[in-house]
Amino acid sequence: MNMNKTDQSVLHNKAFRSIAYQAILCLLLGSLAWYLYSNVNENLSRQGIATGWDFLHLSAGFDIGETVIPFNAGDTYGRALFVGILNTLRVAMFGIVMATILGIFIGIARVSSNWLLASLSSMYVEVCRNVPVVLHVIFWGTLIHLMPAPRQAIIPFEGAFIMNRGVVMPFPVYDSIYPWVGVGLLAGIVGVFLLNRWAQKQRERTGRYISTLWSGLAVLIAPPLLIWLVAGAPLEWDVPALRGFNFQGGLQLSPEFIALLVGITAYTAAFIAEIVRAGIQSVPHGQIEAARALGVRPGFVMRYIIMPQALRVIVPPTTSQYLSLIKNSSLGVLIGYPDLVNVGNTTLNQTGQAVEAIAVMMVVYLSISIFISICMNFYNRFVAIKER
C-alpha cells in the first residue's frame, strides 16, 4: 500500500515528470541521430565514397574571380571555402548597414506630413516587398550588364567609372599606419558612446539639454586624425586607368557583387521601413503633440522622444530581417557571385564530399546568425524599458 502511494507521488511530481520527459526526448533525438549517421555512413561505404576532412588540404584547382584575400588555383579547398566565407560576410555586412540606413529613412518618410514624400515611400515599400528577392537580384544583375562598355563608361565623378564590368573608383594605397588609424576610429566610437551617456545622465539629473552633435563629431574624428597626422599624413591614391579592354587599379566592384548587394538591400529595406513606421506610430501621439506645443524642434522630437520609445518595438523584428538578409545572400550563386554557397558547390562537385561541404555551409550560416542574434539581443536589452 505504501509502495503504491510512493509510486503515485513520484509520478505526480512535477519536477520528476519534467526531467523524465526531457530524458525521453533526448533519448529519441539521440536514437534518430544515430540512425541517420549509420544510414549515411553505410550508403557512402557502399558507393565507395570516403568521408573525412582531408580534402581541405588538397589543391582546389580552380580560380575565384573576386576575393578579399589573395587566392589562386594552387591553393587548398580550405582556403577556397574561407574566401567564400569572407565574400559572404562582406556582402552581408554591407547589406545590413545599407538596408538599415535606407529602411530608417523610408520608414520616417512613410509618416511624413509631406504627401509626395509619403506617397513615394509607400510606393517603394509596396513594390519592393511584393517582388521576390530572387527577381530583385536577377533584375539588378541584368541592368548592370546593360551598362556601356569600359571605353564608354559613365563617369559620375573624376576617377570613378560605371560600366558593364562593374564599378571602379580611386582607393587609398595601403600604409602600415592605417591599422592604427582604425584603432583610433574605434576609440572615437567608444568616446562618442560615453559622451552621449554622460549627456543623457546630465539631462536626467538637471533637465538641461546638452547638444553632443559637434562635440561628438570632434571626439569621433580627433583620435584617428591625430594618429594620421603624427605619422606624417601618408595618403596616396590608386587611380584606375583604362588599359586595353578594361580598367586596372583602384577599387573594383564586380557586377555580381553590386547586383547582389543592391538586390538584397532594396528588398530588406522595404521590410525594415515598415517596421520603423510601425515603431514610430506605436509612440503615443499625445507625447508628440505636447512636445510640439512646447515649441520643441521636430528633429529633437524625433531623436529624443519618438525614436527611443520606437526602438523597443523596432529592434526585435529588425533582427529577423538581418537574419533573412544573411541567408538571402546565398542567392549570389544565381548570378555567379563567389560566395560560400558558390564555392561550396564547386568543392562538392570536384571532391564528392557532399556531407562535409553541406556541413560547412550549415555551420557557417548558423554561426553568423547566432552572432547577429546575440548582438541584437544585447542591444535590445539596452534600449528596453528599465524597471525602477
ABEGO torsion letter per residue (X at the ends): XAAAAAAAAAAABAAAAAAAAAAAAAAAAAAAAAAAAAAAAAAAAAAGBBBEAAAAABBAGBBBABBABBBBAABBAAAAAAAAAAAAAAAAAAAAAAAAAAAAAAAAAAABABAAAAAAAAAAAAAAAABBAAAAAAAAAAAAAABBBAAABBBABBGBBBBAAEBBBBBBBBBAAAAAAAAAAAAAAAAAAAAAAAAAAAAAAAGBBBBAAAAAAAAAAAAAAAAAAAAGGBBBBBBBBBBEABBBEEBBBBAAAAAAAAAAAAAAAAAAAAAAAAAAAABBAAAAAAAAAAGBBAAAAAAAAAAAAAAAAAAAAAAAAAAAAAAAAAAAAAAGBBBAAAAAAAAAAAAGBAAAAAAAAAAAAAAAAAAAAAAAAAAAAAABBBBX
